């Protein structure tokens, strides 16, 4: 049995976001994707912090949260940081 498509996408840490095109973009695209990635990085950092705080408050959750959730959130956060770094370094391409 094949896993559902969303599961494949969840564990693809090289995936781009829907509508994101790193081969063809302009200044508006750069600003848009910088804002999107900045927001998502902050959001995932918050989730990661809340998860760590929860583990400290409720030690019985350590095996589940530290063993599954934290590694996933850390990998996802790294993917988003790489995306943000790409857009922060992107320069608008001159029109052809």
PyMOL Python script that loads the backbone (N, CA, C, O; Angstrom):
from pymol import cmd

cmd.read_pdbstr("""\
ATOM      1  N   UNK A   1       0.848  -1.191   0.000  1.00  0.00           N
ATOM      2  CA  UNK A   1       0.000   0.000   0.000  1.00  0.00           C
ATOM      3  C   UNK A   1       0.888   1.246   0.000  1.00  0.00           C
ATOM      4  O   UNK A   1       1.807   1.364   0.811  1.00  0.00           O
ATOM      5  N   UNK A   2       0.610   2.149  -0.894  1.00  0.00           N
ATOM      6  CA  UNK A   2       1.352   3.408  -0.993  1.00  0.00           C
ATOM      7  C   UNK A   2       0.877   4.387   0.076  1.00  0.00           C
ATOM      8  O   UNK A   2      -0.320   4.478   0.345  1.00  0.00           O
ATOM      9  N   UNK A   3       1.815   5.125   0.690  1.00  0.00           N
ATOM     10  CA  UNK A   3       1.377   6.148   1.646  1.00  0.00           C
ATOM     11  C   UNK A   3       0.664   7.282   0.900  1.00  0.00           C
ATOM     12  O   UNK A   3       0.952   7.533  -0.270  1.00  0.00           O
ATOM     13  N   UNK A   4      -0.259   7.961   1.572  1.00  0.00           N
ATOM     14  CA  UNK A   4      -0.945   9.090   0.937  1.00  0.00           C
ATOM     15  C   UNK A   4       0.062  10.149   0.473  1.00  0.00           C
ATOM     16  O   UNK A   4       1.138  10.295   1.053  1.00  0.00           O
ATOM     17  N   UNK A   5      -0.301  10.874  -0.567  1.00  0.00           N
ATOM     18  CA  UNK A   5       0.590  11.873  -1.157  1.00  0.00           C
ATOM     19  C   UNK A   5       1.067  12.904  -0.138  1.00  0.00           C
ATOM     20  O   UNK A   5       2.229  13.309  -0.172  1.00  0.00           O
ATOM     21  N   UNK A   6       0.190  13.334   0.767  1.00  0.00           N
ATOM     22  CA  UNK A   6       0.607  14.355   1.739  1.00  0.00           C
ATOM     23  C   UNK A   6       1.735  13.843   2.631  1.00  0.00           C
ATOM     24  O   UNK A   6       2.579  14.627   3.064  1.00  0.00           O
ATOM     25  N   UNK A   7       1.763  12.538   2.912  1.00  0.00           N
ATOM     26  CA  UNK A   7       2.853  11.997   3.725  1.00  0.00           C
ATOM     27  C   UNK A   7       4.177  12.064   2.984  1.00  0.00           C
ATOM     28  O   UNK A   7       5.215  12.356   3.578  1.00  0.00           O
ATOM     29  N   UNK A   8       4.139  11.795   1.690  1.00  0.00           N
ATOM     30  CA  UNK A   8       5.350  11.898   0.881  1.00  0.00           C
ATOM     31  C   UNK A   8       5.864  13.334   0.887  1.00  0.00           C
ATOM     32  O   UNK A   8       7.067  13.568   0.997  1.00  0.00           O
ATOM     33  N   UNK A   9       4.949  14.292   0.768  1.00  0.00           N
ATOM     34  CA  UNK A   9       5.353  15.705   0.764  1.00  0.00           C
ATOM     35  C   UNK A   9       5.887  16.141   2.120  1.00  0.00           C
ATOM     36  O   UNK A   9       6.825  16.935   2.187  1.00  0.00           O
ATOM     37  N   UNK A  10       5.307  15.636   3.196  1.00  0.00           N
ATOM     38  CA  UNK A  10       5.741  16.023   4.537  1.00  0.00           C
ATOM     39  C   UNK A  10       7.208  15.670   4.751  1.00  0.00           C
ATOM     40  O   UNK A  10       7.958  16.458   5.326  1.00  0.00           O
ATOM     41  N   UNK A  11       7.617  14.502   4.296  1.00  0.00           N
ATOM     42  CA  UNK A  11       8.984  14.063   4.538  1.00  0.00           C
ATOM     43  C   UNK A  11       9.951  14.438   3.420  1.00  0.00           C
ATOM     44  O   UNK A  11      11.115  14.038   3.451  1.00  0.00           O
ATOM     45  N   UNK A  12       9.483  15.201   2.433  1.00  0.00           N
ATOM     46  CA  UNK A  12      10.367  15.704   1.375  1.00  0.00           C
ATOM     47  C   UNK A  12      10.885  17.068   1.827  1.00  0.00           C
ATOM     48  O   UNK A  12      10.236  18.094   1.626  1.00  0.00           O
ATOM     49  N   UNK A  13      12.069  17.055   2.442  1.00  0.00           N
ATOM     50  CA  UNK A  13      12.606  18.290   3.003  1.00  0.00           C
ATOM     51  C   UNK A  13      13.328  19.137   1.962  1.00  0.00           C
ATOM     52  O   UNK A  13      13.997  20.110   2.310  1.00  0.00           O
ATOM     53  N   UNK A  14      13.197  18.774   0.685  1.00  0.00           N
ATOM     54  CA  UNK A  14      13.759  19.595  -0.395  1.00  0.00           C
ATOM     55  C   UNK A  14      12.642  20.270  -1.198  1.00  0.00           C
ATOM     56  O   UNK A  14      12.916  20.996  -2.154  1.00  0.00           O
ATOM     57  N   UNK A  15      11.407  20.035  -0.817  1.00  0.00           N
ATOM     58  CA  UNK A  15      10.287  20.539  -1.609  1.00  0.00           C
ATOM     59  C   UNK A  15      10.177  22.064  -1.534  1.00  0.00           C
ATOM     60  O   UNK A  15      10.563  22.696  -0.551  1.00  0.00           O
ATOM     61  N   UNK A  16       9.639  22.617  -2.607  1.00  0.00           N
ATOM     62  CA  UNK A  16       9.319  24.043  -2.646  1.00  0.00           C
ATOM     63  C   UNK A  16       7.853  24.196  -2.263  1.00  0.00           C
ATOM     64  O   UNK A  16       7.097  23.225  -2.243  1.00  0.00           O
ATOM     65  N   UNK A  17       7.471  25.410  -1.966  1.00  0.00           N
ATOM     66  CA  UNK A  17       6.075  25.666  -1.637  1.00  0.00           C
ATOM     67  C   UNK A  17       5.259  25.780  -2.916  1.00  0.00           C
ATOM     68  O   UNK A  17       5.780  26.071  -3.993  1.00  0.00           O
ATOM     69  N   UNK A  18       3.980  25.544  -2.762  1.00  0.00           N
ATOM     70  CA  UNK A  18       3.055  25.670  -3.881  1.00  0.00           C
ATOM     71  C   UNK A  18       3.197  27.056  -4.511  1.00  0.00           C
ATOM     72  O   UNK A  18       3.085  28.068  -3.819  1.00  0.00           O
ATOM     73  N   UNK A  19       3.440  27.102  -5.802  1.00  0.00           N
ATOM     74  CA  UNK A  19       3.572  28.363  -6.521  1.00  0.00           C
ATOM     75  C   UNK A  19       4.964  28.965  -6.514  1.00  0.00           C
ATOM     76  O   UNK A  19       5.207  29.952  -7.209  1.00  0.00           O
ATOM     77  N   UNK A  20       5.871  28.406  -5.758  1.00  0.00           N
ATOM     78  CA  UNK A  20       7.241  28.937  -5.672  1.00  0.00           C
ATOM     79  C   UNK A  20       8.049  28.479  -6.883  1.00  0.00           C
ATOM     80  O   UNK A  20       8.050  27.298  -7.231  1.00  0.00           O
ATOM     81  N   UNK A  21       8.729  29.420  -7.514  1.00  0.00           N
ATOM     82  CA  UNK A  21       9.564  29.111  -8.679  1.00  0.00           C
ATOM     83  C   UNK A  21      10.906  29.799  -8.486  1.00  0.00           C
ATOM     84  O   UNK A  21      10.995  31.025  -8.541  1.00  0.00           O
ATOM     85  N   UNK A  22      11.941  29.014  -8.263  1.00  0.00           N
ATOM     86  CA  UNK A  22      13.265  29.585  -8.012  1.00  0.00           C
ATOM     87  C   UNK A  22      14.072  29.785  -9.288  1.00  0.00           C
ATOM     88  O   UNK A  22      15.206  30.261  -9.239  1.00  0.00           O
ATOM     89  N   UNK A  23      13.498  29.426 -10.422  1.00  0.00           N
ATOM     90  CA  UNK A  23      14.197  29.611 -11.698  1.00  0.00           C
ATOM     91  C   UNK A  23      13.760  30.868 -12.430  1.00  0.00           C
ATOM     92  O   UNK A  23      14.506  31.396 -13.255  1.00  0.00           O
ATOM     93  N   UNK A  24      12.569  31.349 -12.141  1.00  0.00           N
ATOM     94  CA  UNK A  24      12.028  32.498 -12.860  1.00  0.00           C
ATOM     95  C   UNK A  24      11.259  33.367 -11.863  1.00  0.00           C
ATOM     96  O   UNK A  24      10.168  33.005 -11.423  1.00  0.00           O
ATOM     97  N   UNK A  25      11.841  34.515 -11.514  1.00  0.00           N
ATOM     98  CA  UNK A  25      11.206  35.375 -10.515  1.00  0.00           C
ATOM     99  C   UNK A  25      11.608  36.826 -10.751  1.00  0.00           C
ATOM    100  O   UNK A  25      12.568  37.120 -11.463  1.00  0.00           O
ATOM    101  N   UNK A  26      10.845  37.723 -10.132  1.00  0.00           N
ATOM    102  CA  UNK A  26      11.144  39.148 -10.217  1.00  0.00           C
ATOM    103  C   UNK A  26      11.176  39.731  -8.799  1.00  0.00           C
ATOM    104  O   UNK A  26      11.069  38.994  -7.819  1.00  0.00           O
ATOM    105  N   UNK A  27      11.321  41.035  -8.697  1.00  0.00           N
ATOM    106  CA  UNK A  27      11.437  41.684  -7.385  1.00  0.00           C
ATOM    107  C   UNK A  27      10.208  41.432  -6.509  1.00  0.00           C
ATOM    108  O   UNK A  27      10.332  41.260  -5.296  1.00  0.00           O
ATOM    109  N   UNK A  28       9.031  41.409  -7.120  1.00  0.00           N
ATOM    110  CA  UNK A  28       7.806  41.161  -6.349  1.00  0.00           C
ATOM    111  C   UNK A  28       7.803  39.740  -5.783  1.00  0.00           C
ATOM    112  O   UNK A  28       7.393  39.521  -4.643  1.00  0.00           O
ATOM    113  N   UNK A  29       8.260  38.785  -6.581  1.00  0.00           N
ATOM    114  CA  UNK A  29       8.347  37.400  -6.097  1.00  0.00           C
ATOM    115  C   UNK A  29       9.317  37.297  -4.925  1.00  0.00           C
ATOM    116  O   UNK A  29       9.035  36.621  -3.936  1.00  0.00           O
ATOM    117  N   UNK A  30      10.452  37.964  -5.041  1.00  0.00           N
ATOM    118  CA  UNK A  30      11.454  37.936  -3.972  1.00  0.00           C
ATOM    119  C   UNK A  30      10.851  38.466  -2.675  1.00  0.00           C
ATOM    120  O   UNK A  30      10.995  37.846  -1.622  1.00  0.00           O
ATOM    121  N   UNK A  31      10.179  39.608  -2.751  1.00  0.00           N
ATOM    122  CA  UNK A  31       9.575  40.196  -1.554  1.00  0.00           C
ATOM    123  C   UNK A  31       8.504  39.268  -0.976  1.00  0.00           C
ATOM    124  O   UNK A  31       8.416  39.086   0.238  1.00  0.00           O
ATOM    125  N   UNK A  32       7.699  38.691  -1.856  1.00  0.00           N
ATOM    126  CA  UNK A  32       6.634  37.795  -1.409  1.00  0.00           C
ATOM    127  C   UNK A  32       7.205  36.586  -0.674  1.00  0.00           C
ATOM    128  O   UNK A  32       6.776  36.277   0.437  1.00  0.00           O
ATOM    129  N   UNK A  33       8.173  35.898  -1.291  1.00  0.00           N
ATOM    130  CA  UNK A  33       8.697  34.668  -0.695  1.00  0.00           C
ATOM    131  C   UNK A  33       9.555  34.948   0.538  1.00  0.00           C
ATOM    132  O   UNK A  33       9.619  34.117   1.445  1.00  0.00           O
ATOM    133  N   UNK A  34      10.207  36.095   0.583  1.00  0.00           N
ATOM    134  CA  UNK A  34      10.914  36.465   1.820  1.00  0.00           C
ATOM    135  C   UNK A  34       9.919  36.584   2.964  1.00  0.00           C
ATOM    136  O   UNK A  34      10.164  36.087   4.063  1.00  0.00           O
ATOM    137  N   UNK A  35       8.800  37.242   2.703  1.00  0.00           N
ATOM    138  CA  UNK A  35       7.783  37.429   3.744  1.00  0.00           C
ATOM    139  C   UNK A  35       7.167  36.097   4.165  1.00  0.00           C
ATOM    140  O   UNK A  35       6.973  35.853   5.355  1.00  0.00           O
ATOM    141  N   UNK A  36       6.861  35.241   3.203  1.00  0.00           N
ATOM    142  CA  UNK A  36       6.257  33.943   3.507  1.00  0.00           C
ATOM    143  C   UNK A  36       7.216  33.100   4.339  1.00  0.00           C
ATOM    144  O   UNK A  36       6.829  32.547   5.368  1.00  0.00           O
ATOM    145  N   UNK A  37       8.466  33.001   3.894  1.00  0.00           N
ATOM    146  CA  UNK A  37       9.431  32.179   4.619  1.00  0.00           C
ATOM    147  C   UNK A  37       9.736  32.761   5.994  1.00  0.00           C
ATOM    148  O   UNK A  37       9.877  32.010   6.959  1.00  0.00           O
ATOM    149  N   UNK A  38       9.841  34.076   6.100  1.00  0.00           N
ATOM    150  CA  UNK A  38      10.080  34.705   7.401  1.00  0.00           C
ATOM    151  C   UNK A  38       8.960  34.353   8.374  1.00  0.00           C
ATOM    152  O   UNK A  38       9.220  34.003   9.526  1.00  0.00           O
ATOM    153  N   UNK A  39       7.728  34.445   7.917  1.00  0.00           N
ATOM    154  CA  UNK A  39       6.587  34.117   8.759  1.00  0.00           C
ATOM    155  C   UNK A  39       6.625  32.653   9.189  1.00  0.00           C
ATOM    156  O   UNK A  39       6.430  32.346  10.365  1.00  0.00           O
ATOM    157  N   UNK A  40       6.874  31.755   8.248  1.00  0.00           N
ATOM    158  CA  UNK A  40       6.881  30.331   8.578  1.00  0.00           C
ATOM    159  C   UNK A  40       8.040  29.941   9.489  1.00  0.00           C
ATOM    160  O   UNK A  40       7.881  29.080  10.354  1.00  0.00           O
ATOM    161  N   UNK A  41       9.200  30.561   9.306  1.00  0.00           N
ATOM    162  CA  UNK A  41      10.326  30.284  10.199  1.00  0.00           C
ATOM    163  C   UNK A  41       9.954  30.694  11.624  1.00  0.00           C
ATOM    164  O   UNK A  41      10.189  29.939  12.568  1.00  0.00           O
ATOM    165  N   UNK A  42       9.385  31.867  11.779  1.00  0.00           N
ATOM    166  CA  UNK A  42       8.972  32.316  13.120  1.00  0.00           C
ATOM    167  C   UNK A  42       7.936  31.374  13.724  1.00  0.00           C
ATOM    168  O   UNK A  42       8.004  31.029  14.903  1.00  0.00           O
ATOM    169  N   UNK A  43       6.983  30.968  12.902  1.00  0.00           N
ATOM    170  CA  UNK A  43       5.932  30.075  13.370  1.00  0.00           C
ATOM    171  C   UNK A  43       6.521  28.738  13.839  1.00  0.00           C
ATOM    172  O   UNK A  43       6.197  28.262  14.927  1.00  0.00           O
ATOM    173  N   UNK A  44       7.381  28.139  13.017  1.00  0.00           N
ATOM    174  CA  UNK A  44       7.977  26.843  13.373  1.00  0.00           C
ATOM    175  C   UNK A  44       8.912  26.973  14.575  1.00  0.00           C
ATOM    176  O   UNK A  44       8.991  26.060  15.398  1.00  0.00           O
ATOM    177  N   UNK A  45       9.622  28.104  14.686  1.00  0.00           N
ATOM    178  CA  UNK A  45      10.455  28.330  15.875  1.00  0.00           C
ATOM    179  C   UNK A  45       9.576  28.352  17.124  1.00  0.00           C
ATOM    180  O   UNK A  45       9.952  27.816  18.167  1.00  0.00           O
ATOM    181  N   UNK A  46       8.405  28.975  17.009  1.00  0.00           N
ATOM    182  CA  UNK A  46       7.472  29.008  18.130  1.00  0.00           C
ATOM    183  C   UNK A  46       6.979  27.620  18.500  1.00  0.00           C
ATOM    184  O   UNK A  46       6.916  27.276  19.680  1.00  0.00           O
ATOM    185  N   UNK A  47       6.628  26.817  17.494  1.00  0.00           N
ATOM    186  CA  UNK A  47       6.193  25.441  17.755  1.00  0.00           C
ATOM    187  C   UNK A  47       7.292  24.629  18.427  1.00  0.00           C
ATOM    188  O   UNK A  47       7.042  23.867  19.361  1.00  0.00           O
ATOM    189  N   UNK A  48       8.497  24.807  17.939  1.00  0.00           N
ATOM    190  CA  UNK A  48       9.633  24.087  18.505  1.00  0.00           C
ATOM    191  C   UNK A  48       9.841  24.491  19.968  1.00  0.00           C
ATOM    192  O   UNK A  48      10.046  23.635  20.829  1.00  0.00           O
ATOM    193  N   UNK A  49       9.788  25.781  20.241  1.00  0.00           N
ATOM    194  CA  UNK A  49       9.940  26.265  21.612  1.00  0.00           C
ATOM    195  C   UNK A  49       8.832  25.767  22.526  1.00  0.00           C
ATOM    196  O   UNK A  49       9.093  25.353  23.655  1.00  0.00           O
ATOM    197  N   UNK A  50       7.592  25.806  22.037  1.00  0.00           N
ATOM    198  CA  UNK A  50       6.468  25.313  22.833  1.00  0.00           C
ATOM    199  C   UNK A  50       6.600  23.816  23.112  1.00  0.00           C
ATOM    200  O   UNK A  50       6.285  23.354  24.209  1.00  0.00           O
ATOM    201  N   UNK A  51       7.062  23.067  22.123  1.00  0.00           N
ATOM    202  CA  UNK A  51       7.231  21.623  22.302  1.00  0.00           C
ATOM    203  C   UNK A  51       8.289  21.338  23.362  1.00  0.00           C
ATOM    204  O   UNK A  51       8.098  20.479  24.223  1.00  0.00           O
ATOM    205  N   UNK A  52       9.398  22.057  23.297  1.00  0.00           N
ATOM    206  CA  UNK A  52      10.458  21.873  24.299  1.00  0.00           C
ATOM    207  C   UNK A  52       9.964  22.263  25.685  1.00  0.00           C
ATOM    208  O   UNK A  52      10.251  21.574  26.664  1.00  0.00           O
ATOM    209  N   UNK A  53       9.224  23.364  25.774  1.00  0.00           N
ATOM    210  CA  UNK A  53       8.665  23.783  27.063  1.00  0.00           C
ATOM    211  C   UNK A  53       7.710  22.725  27.607  1.00  0.00           C
ATOM    212  O   UNK A  53       7.713  22.437  28.804  1.00  0.00           O
ATOM    213  N   UNK A  54       6.903  22.156  26.737  1.00  0.00           N
ATOM    214  CA  UNK A  54       5.945  21.137  27.169  1.00  0.00           C
ATOM    215  C   UNK A  54       6.672  19.910  27.714  1.00  0.00           C
ATOM    216  O   UNK A  54       6.258  19.339  28.723  1.00  0.00           O
ATOM    217  N   UNK A  55       7.746  19.508  27.053  1.00  0.00           N
ATOM    218  CA  UNK A  55       8.532  18.368  27.535  1.00  0.00           C
ATOM    219  C   UNK A  55       9.075  18.651  28.935  1.00  0.00           C
ATOM    220  O   UNK A  55       9.071  17.771  29.797  1.00  0.00           O
ATOM    221  N   UNK A  56       9.541  19.880  29.157  1.00  0.00           N
ATOM    222  CA  UNK A  56      10.054  20.235  30.496  1.00  0.00           C
ATOM    223  C   UNK A  56       8.944  20.202  31.549  1.00  0.00           C
ATOM    224  O   UNK A  56       9.170  19.775  32.682  1.00  0.00           O
ATOM    225  N   UNK A  57       7.747  20.653  31.171  1.00  0.00           N
ATOM    226  CA  UNK A  57       6.631  20.695  32.119  1.00  0.00           C
ATOM    227  C   UNK A  57       6.014  19.322  32.357  1.00  0.00           C
ATOM    228  O   UNK A  57       5.558  19.020  33.460  1.00  0.00           O
ATOM    229  N   UNK A  58       6.002  18.491  31.313  1.00  0.00           N
ATOM    230  CA  UNK A  58       5.362  17.170  31.399  1.00  0.00           C
ATOM    231  C   UNK A  58       6.361  16.124  30.903  1.00  0.00           C
ATOM    232  O   UNK A  58       6.299  15.698  29.750  1.00  0.00           O
ATOM    233  N   UNK A  59       7.272  15.717  31.768  1.00  0.00           N
ATOM    234  CA  UNK A  59       8.334  14.792  31.361  1.00  0.00           C
ATOM    235  C   UNK A  59       7.846  13.476  30.757  1.00  0.00           C
ATOM    236  O   UNK A  59       8.567  12.851  29.980  1.00  0.00           O
ATOM    237  N   UNK A  60       6.632  13.048  31.106  1.00  0.00           N
ATOM    238  CA  UNK A  60       6.119  11.799  30.543  1.00  0.00           C
ATOM    239  C   UNK A  60       5.898  11.884  29.025  1.00  0.00           C
ATOM    240  O   UNK A  60       5.691  10.861  28.373  1.00  0.00           O
ATOM    241  N   UNK A  61       5.940  13.082  28.469  1.00  0.00           N
ATOM    242  CA  UNK A  61       5.763  13.241  27.014  1.00  0.00           C
ATOM    243  C   UNK A  61       7.095  13.187  26.263  1.00  0.00           C
ATOM    244  O   UNK A  61       7.118  13.249  25.034  1.00  0.00           O
ATOM    245  N   UNK A  62       8.195  13.073  26.994  1.00  0.00           N
ATOM    246  CA  UNK A  62       9.521  13.161  26.375  1.00  0.00           C
ATOM    247  C   UNK A  62       9.723  12.148  25.263  1.00  0.00           C
ATOM    248  O   UNK A  62      10.171  12.506  24.174  1.00  0.00           O
ATOM    249  N   UNK A  63       9.401  10.901  25.517  1.00  0.00           N
ATOM    250  CA  UNK A  63       9.665   9.865  24.510  1.00  0.00           C
ATOM    251  C   UNK A  63       8.931  10.175  23.208  1.00  0.00           C
ATOM    252  O   UNK A  63       9.519  10.089  22.131  1.00  0.00           O
ATOM    253  N   UNK A  64       7.680  10.526  23.297  1.00  0.00           N
ATOM    254  CA  UNK A  64       6.882  10.823  22.098  1.00  0.00           C
ATOM    255  C   UNK A  64       7.332  12.116  21.426  1.00  0.00           C
ATOM    256  O   UNK A  64       7.622  12.135  20.230  1.00  0.00           O
ATOM    257  N   UNK A  65       7.387  13.193  22.204  1.00  0.00           N
ATOM    258  CA  UNK A  65       7.684  14.495  21.608  1.00  0.00           C
ATOM    259  C   UNK A  65       9.145  14.639  21.194  1.00  0.00           C
ATOM    260  O   UNK A  65       9.444  15.129  20.105  1.00  0.00           O
ATOM    261  N   UNK A  66      10.053  14.208  22.071  1.00  0.00           N
ATOM    262  CA  UNK A  66      11.476  14.341  21.744  1.00  0.00           C
ATOM    263  C   UNK A  66      11.903  13.312  20.703  1.00  0.00           C
ATOM    264  O   UNK A  66      12.837  13.548  19.937  1.00  0.00           O
ATOM    265  N   UNK A  67      11.215  12.167  20.677  1.00  0.00           N
ATOM    266  CA  UNK A  67      11.599  11.127  19.739  1.00  0.00           C
ATOM    267  C   UNK A  67      11.022  11.304  18.349  1.00  0.00           C
ATOM    268  O   UNK A  67      11.611  10.842  17.371  1.00  0.00           O
ATOM    269  N   UNK A  68       9.869  11.971  18.244  1.00  0.00           N
ATOM    270  CA  UNK A  68       9.209  12.114  16.941  1.00  0.00           C
ATOM    271  C   UNK A  68       9.021  13.571  16.530  1.00  0.00           C
ATOM    272  O   UNK A  68       9.466  13.991  15.462  1.00  0.00           O
ATOM    273  N   UNK A  69       8.369  14.319  17.377  1.00  0.00           N
ATOM    274  CA  UNK A  69       8.002  15.690  17.001  1.00  0.00           C
ATOM    275  C   UNK A  69       9.213  16.609  16.845  1.00  0.00           C
ATOM    276  O   UNK A  69       9.337  17.317  15.846  1.00  0.00           O
ATOM    277  N   UNK A  70      10.101  16.595  17.835  1.00  0.00           N
ATOM    278  CA  UNK A  70      11.257  17.502  17.766  1.00  0.00           C
ATOM    279  C   UNK A  70      12.120  17.267  16.526  1.00  0.00           C
ATOM    280  O   UNK A  70      12.456  18.232  15.841  1.00  0.00           O
ATOM    281  N   UNK A  71      12.490  16.024  16.212  1.00  0.00           N
ATOM    282  CA  UNK A  71      13.310  15.834  15.006  1.00  0.00           C
ATOM    283  C   UNK A  71      12.604  16.307  13.732  1.00  0.00           C
ATOM    284  O   UNK A  71      13.228  16.883  12.841  1.00  0.00           O
ATOM    285  N   UNK A  72      11.296  16.054  13.662  1.00  0.00           N
ATOM    286  CA  UNK A  72      10.550  16.511  12.489  1.00  0.00           C
ATOM    287  C   UNK A  72      10.522  18.036  12.422  1.00  0.00           C
ATOM    288  O   UNK A  72      10.803  18.618  11.375  1.00  0.00           O
ATOM    289  N   UNK A  73      10.187  18.681  13.533  1.00  0.00           N
ATOM    290  CA  UNK A  73      10.124  20.148  13.545  1.00  0.00           C
ATOM    291  C   UNK A  73      11.485  20.767  13.232  1.00  0.00           C
ATOM    292  O   UNK A  73      11.557  21.771  12.524  1.00  0.00           O
ATOM    293  N   UNK A  74      12.550  20.187  13.746  1.00  0.00           N
ATOM    294  CA  UNK A  74      13.895  20.703  13.472  1.00  0.00           C
ATOM    295  C   UNK A  74      14.249  20.566  11.994  1.00  0.00           C
ATOM    296  O   UNK A  74      14.841  21.476  11.413  1.00  0.00           O
ATOM    297  N   UNK A  75      13.895  19.443  11.383  1.00  0.00           N
ATOM    298  CA  UNK A  75      14.168  19.251   9.954  1.00  0.00           C
ATOM    299  C   UNK A  75      13.335  20.210   9.112  1.00  0.00           C
ATOM    300  O   UNK A  75      13.837  20.784   8.145  1.00  0.00           O
ATOM    301  N   UNK A  76      12.086  20.385   9.466  1.00  0.00           N
ATOM    302  CA  UNK A  76      11.213  21.307   8.737  1.00  0.00           C
ATOM    303  C   UNK A  76      11.704  22.746   8.885  1.00  0.00           C
ATOM    304  O   UNK A  76      11.686  23.511   7.920  1.00  0.00           O
ATOM    305  N   UNK A  77      12.135  23.112  10.075  1.00  0.00           N
ATOM    306  CA  UNK A  77      12.662  24.447  10.304  1.00  0.00           C
ATOM    307  C   UNK A  77      13.921  24.679   9.466  1.00  0.00           C
ATOM    308  O   UNK A  77      14.108  25.764   8.915  1.00  0.00           O
ATOM    309  N   UNK A  78      14.768  23.682   9.370  1.00  0.00           N
ATOM    310  CA  UNK A  78      15.977  23.795   8.536  1.00  0.00           C
ATOM    311  C   UNK A  78      15.602  23.999   7.073  1.00  0.00           C
ATOM    312  O   UNK A  78      16.226  24.809   6.387  1.00  0.00           O
ATOM    313  N   UNK A  79      14.591  23.275   6.580  1.00  0.00           N
ATOM    314  CA  UNK A  79      14.129  23.445   5.198  1.00  0.00           C
ATOM    315  C   UNK A  79      13.658  24.885   4.965  1.00  0.00           C
ATOM    316  O   UNK A  79      13.978  25.503   3.950  1.00  0.00           O
ATOM    317  N   UNK A  80      12.903  25.391   5.912  1.00  0.00           N
ATOM    318  CA  UNK A  80      12.382  26.758   5.777  1.00  0.00           C
ATOM    319  C   UNK A  80      13.503  27.796   5.866  1.00  0.00           C
ATOM    320  O   UNK A  80      13.485  28.788   5.138  1.00  0.00           O
ATOM    321  N   UNK A  81      14.452  27.580   6.731  1.00  0.00           N
ATOM    322  CA  UNK A  81      15.589  28.516   6.824  1.00  0.00           C
ATOM    323  C   UNK A  81      16.392  28.541   5.529  1.00  0.00           C
ATOM    324  O   UNK A  81      16.862  29.599   5.112  1.00  0.00           O
ATOM    325  N   UNK A  82      16.551  27.384   4.891  1.00  0.00           N
ATOM    326  CA  UNK A  82      17.253  27.335   3.605  1.00  0.00           C
ATOM    327  C   UNK A  82      16.461  28.079   2.540  1.00  0.00           C
ATOM    328  O   UNK A  82      17.039  28.784   1.712  1.00  0.00           O
ATOM    329  N   UNK A  83      15.151  27.926   2.558  1.00  0.00           N
ATOM    330  CA  UNK A  83      14.316  28.674   1.616  1.00  0.00           C
ATOM    331  C   UNK A  83      14.429  30.172   1.843  1.00  0.00           C
ATOM    332  O   UNK A  83      14.537  30.944   0.890  1.00  0.00           O
ATOM    333  N   UNK A  84      14.404  30.582   3.102  1.00  0.00           N
ATOM    334  CA  UNK A  84      14.548  32.001   3.419  1.00  0.00           C
ATOM    335  C   UNK A  84      15.915  32.511   2.973  1.00  0.00           C
ATOM    336  O   UNK A  84      16.017  33.607   2.422  1.00  0.00           O
ATOM    337  N   UNK A  85      16.954  31.734   3.206  1.00  0.00           N
ATOM    338  CA  UNK A  85      18.298  32.145   2.778  1.00  0.00           C
ATOM    339  C   UNK A  85      18.356  32.315   1.259  1.00  0.00           C
ATOM    340  O   UNK A  85      18.991  33.243   0.758  1.00  0.00           O
ATOM    341  N   UNK A  86      17.692  31.415   0.529  1.00  0.00           N
ATOM    342  CA  UNK A  86      17.668  31.556  -0.928  1.00  0.00           C
ATOM    343  C   UNK A  86      17.055  32.892  -1.311  1.00  0.00           C
ATOM    344  O   UNK A  86      17.646  33.646  -2.085  1.00  0.00           O
ATOM    345  N   UNK A  87      15.873  33.193  -0.776  1.00  0.00           N
ATOM    346  CA  UNK A  87      15.182  34.426  -1.171  1.00  0.00           C
ATOM    347  C   UNK A  87      15.868  35.669  -0.636  1.00  0.00           C
ATOM    348  O   UNK A  87      15.791  36.723  -1.268  1.00  0.00           O
ATOM    349  N   UNK A  88      16.533  35.584   0.499  1.00  0.00           N
ATOM    350  CA  UNK A  88      17.274  36.741   1.001  1.00  0.00           C
ATOM    351  C   UNK A  88      18.482  37.053   0.125  1.00  0.00           C
ATOM    352  O   UNK A  88      18.909  38.205   0.049  1.00  0.00           O
ATOM    353  N   UNK A  89      19.031  36.048  -0.532  1.00  0.00           N
ATOM    354  CA  UNK A  89      20.195  36.274  -1.395  1.00  0.00           C
ATOM    355  C   UNK A  89      19.811  36.487  -2.858  1.00  0.00           C
ATOM    356  O   UNK A  89      20.661  36.828  -3.680  1.00  0.00           O
ATOM    357  N   UNK A  90      18.531  36.287  -3.184  1.00  0.00           N
ATOM    358  CA  UNK A  90      18.087  36.412  -4.582  1.00  0.00           C
ATOM    359  C   UNK A  90      18.141  37.863  -5.045  1.00  0.00           C
ATOM    360  O   UNK A  90      17.838  38.787  -4.291  1.00  0.00           O
ATOM    361  N   UNK A  91      18.524  38.033  -6.270  1.00  0.00           N
ATOM    362  CA  UNK A  91      18.523  39.344  -6.928  1.00  0.00           C
ATOM    363  C   UNK A  91      17.524  39.283  -8.078  1.00  0.00           C
ATOM    364  O   UNK A  91      17.456  38.288  -8.798  1.00  0.00           O
ATOM    365  N   UNK A  92      16.754  40.348  -8.244  1.00  0.00           N
ATOM    366  CA  UNK A  92      15.798  40.385  -9.349  1.00  0.00           C
ATOM    367  C   UNK A  92      16.538  40.221 -10.666  1.00  0.00           C
ATOM    368  O   UNK A  92      17.590  40.824 -10.878  1.00  0.00           O
ATOM    369  N   UNK A  93      15.988  39.412 -11.536  1.00  0.00           N
ATOM    370  CA  UNK A  93      16.597  39.193 -12.837  1.00  0.00           C
ATOM    371  C   UNK A  93      16.100  40.267 -13.805  1.00  0.00           C
ATOM    372  O   UNK A  93      14.911  40.584 -13.828  1.00  0.00           O
ATOM    373  N   UNK A  94      17.014  40.827 -14.604  1.00  0.00           N
ATOM    374  CA  UNK A  94      16.570  41.849 -15.553  1.00  0.00           C
ATOM    375  C   UNK A  94      15.638  41.237 -16.591  1.00  0.00           C
ATOM    376  O   UNK A  94      15.772  40.061 -16.931  1.00  0.00           O
ATOM    377  N   UNK A  95      14.680  42.042 -17.105  1.00  0.00           N
ATOM    378  CA  UNK A  95      13.764  41.515 -18.126  1.00  0.00           C
ATOM    379  C   UNK A  95      14.551  41.084 -19.362  1.00  0.00           C
ATOM    380  O   UNK A  95      15.570  41.681 -19.708  1.00  0.00           O
ATOM    381  N   UNK A  96      14.063  40.047 -20.012  1.00  0.00           N
ATOM    382  CA  UNK A  96      14.750  39.533 -21.207  1.00  0.00           C
ATOM    383  C   UNK A  96      14.563  40.438 -22.398  1.00  0.00           C
ATOM    384  O   UNK A  96      15.075  40.149 -23.480  1.00  0.00           O
TER     385      UNK A  96
END
""", "prot")
cmd.dss("prot")
cmd.show_as("cartoon", "prot")
cmd.util.cbc("prot")
cmd.orient("prot")
